Amino acid sequence: MNPLQPLSAPEFIQKKRDEIELSADEISQFVQAASKGEIPDYQITAFLMATYFTGMTFDETANLTKSMVESGERYDLSKVKGAKVDKHSTGGIGDKVSIILGPLAAACGLKVPMMAGRGLGHTGGTIDKLEAIPGYRAVLSKEEFVQILNDIGCAIISQSEHIAPADRKFYALRDVTATIECIPLITSSILSKKIAEGTNGLVMDIKVGSGAFMKRKTEAMQLAKTLRAVAKKSGVELRATLSNMDQPLGYAVGNALEIYECIEVLKNEKLNPYGLSSVDLKELTIHLCAQMLEAGKVVKNLSEGRKLAISRLQDGSAWTKFKQMIQAQGGDAESLEEPWRYMKSAKVVEIRSTKKGYVTEMNPEGIGRLLIQLGGGRNQVGAPIEHEVGFFFHKKLGSQVKAGDTLVTVFGNAKTNFENVERLLKSYLKISTSKKAAPKLILEANVR
Ligand code: URA
């Protein structure tokens, strides 16, 4: 390509459409122009859709990631003392791990500079969940971020307009144009933020299953390997776990309700009046914490990491870190001591089974879309969220069900059409007469 004569946007899109490899310069020029608002959304979307269908070579993916990092500023975390390791998930339903894991890993001695996202497609976002806490500020200045990391050890922030603005633009367009499930686009989206945020290490939780963007293990393995290779090129130490997403993680789905479940796990006390369990959520959090501690060289191996993580959950230090972090980010820490506030809702309805048998199938994608329909997520860029709506699942895959048992508690509001919600939820939980075991939670504990 002649650097004096950049490709026009239509020529750039055409090359991608026709599977002709784009050069580093061509990608860089397109990304810079797109992030400055010089390319209209319809041309950016045409490029995203062409990439969705034709994919990218490894070099194109690495160059796209680099250009997206260069579209904004990079944080210099050299003033933060100690190993800095972040975690990111590719997105799921009821996935509230980051909210527990950030403070837990900090309580174990790591620095956790966590830059998290909002909802994407049918999946929820950590920032939307944290914003259910009154006063919580997800946007911090660079100086505040560094200060909180030094004082407390963890901060969970959203991407500011200065960090990877190209990803902000692409992410918002992908969310509403069916261009999410694409390995080069997911890789560049995640890693551009993480490289710009200045972390030394990253643990990826790659979700696999009907509620995930990667429906099959082979695709998820390919994503893990692409992420590892691109991260390595940028000097970020990346570990990856593959975990199941054929059902919601934990029992709560919905922003404020998920904060309630996080408080319960962090406090290490049974709070919910229904006796619901968070075994899977705890197990995955402890495993990912062990991986972070090993990547940051706080421990020698995963089993040492697990022991440390369990002890920091049990001795209350993760809970203390969580409250400190929330307070430092402007949140009402007192409200966390009264967790029932997070499950107060205008109207609470129990959905009961008319059948007996076992839960053999769930539809987490449908559950995620239903939450959006109730106002708990977005259908349009920038739309407000109703934090209080959501569900508590009393039954999960493998559970035995008797006629009359509660399947789901629905937390709605004045606008909720409970009949419709009941009909949909019943169609999302398949009850059969023969038992089927619950799927394995951790499908690959450490992808190499
Ligand atoms: N998380 C991200 O930040 N980007 C994606 O594309 C998917 C999950």
Residues whose N, C-alpha, C, O or C-beta is under 5 A from the ligand:
A	BS01	URA	S89 T90 G91 G117 L185 I186 S189 I190
